[in-house]
Amino acid sequence: MPVRALKISIAIMTTLLIVGIAVIAVELSKRASGKRAEEVQVALPGQMLSGQPLASFDATTVPLPPRTTLRQIIPAGERAILHLDGPLGSDVLMVLDMATGRMLGSITLEPTR
């Protein structure tokens, strides 16, 4: 009787192992085939975001906070993030809508003291 119980437990464990590997393979293929909607696409400078040509747009003025300088522009899907050197050593991240040039919001990164 103990040999039969051992064979049954080996069969159950083998089945669970195969099912587990199949679940992992399906999940990896899902993640590799597409991006989730909440992910933000970030491209390297000079890299096209979607392979499509940019649409024309009107001239827009983006007011910068006083005593700031532009450090970097980071394209992120339909948005652009301006990385600014702020006053007193703080960094400012300004998020712009690329279609309208409208500022969607800003984040001030202040060093801890």
N, C-alpha and C positions, 0 to 999 in steps of 0.2 A: 503493500500500500504506500509506503513512503516514496518509492520510486515513481509511482503514478502521480503523486502530488508534486514531486519535483518536476516532472515533465510538463504538467499543467501550468505550474508557475513560470517555467521557462518559456512556454508558448505565449502566455499572457504578457510577460515582460518584452518578448520579441515583438509582439503586435504593438504594444505601447511605444516601443522604440521606433518602429517603422512609421507609425502615425505621427509621432513627434517630429521626425525628420521631414515628413511630407508637409506638415504645418509650417515648419521653418522655411522650407523651399518655396512654398506658395507666398509667404509673407515677404521674403526677399525679392521674389519676382514682382510683386505688387509695388514694393518701394522703388525698385529699379526702373519700372516702366513708366511711372508718372509721379508728378509732384502734387502734394496736397495744396488745396486752395489757400491755406493760411501762410504758406511759405512765401517769402519775399525773394525774388530773383535779384542777385547782386552780381554785377559784371565787373570785370577788371577795366581800368581806364582804357579807352580806345576799342573796347569790344562791343559789337552790336548786341543788343539785348534779345531781339527775336529774329534777326536775320532779315527783317523788313526795313525798307528805307524809312527815314524819319519824315513825318508829315510837316508841312510848312506851319509856321506859327508867327504870331504878331510879336513885335518888340515889347519887352516887358522890363520894368524896373523893379528890382528886389532891394528894398531898403535893408541895410545891414545895421546891427546895433552899434552904438558909438564905440570908438576905439577898438574895433575888431578888424582882423585881416583874414582873408580867405586862405585856408590851408589846402583844402582838397574838395573836389566834387565827386560824389559817389552815386552812380546811377543805380536805381533799385526799382526795376519794373517801370511803372507809370510815374514814379516819383524820383526826385533827385535829393540827395542829402548833401548840404553844404557843411563842411567841417571848418569852423572858424576859430581863430585864436581870440579869445575874449579878454576883457580887461582883468587885471590882477591875477593872471595865470590860469583863468578858467577857460575851458573849451566849450563851444556852443555848437550843437548839431541842429541845423535848420532844415526842416523837411518841406520840399516844394512839390506842387503838382506840376508835372512837366508839360501838360497840355495847356494849362492856363497861366503858369508862373506864379500862382497864388501860394502864399505860405500856409501850410497846413498846421504847423506847430513848431516849437523849438524845445530843445533840451539843453540845459546848462549843466556842464560837468564841473563841479568845483572840487579842488583838491582838499583833502582833510588836513587839518592842522593840529 
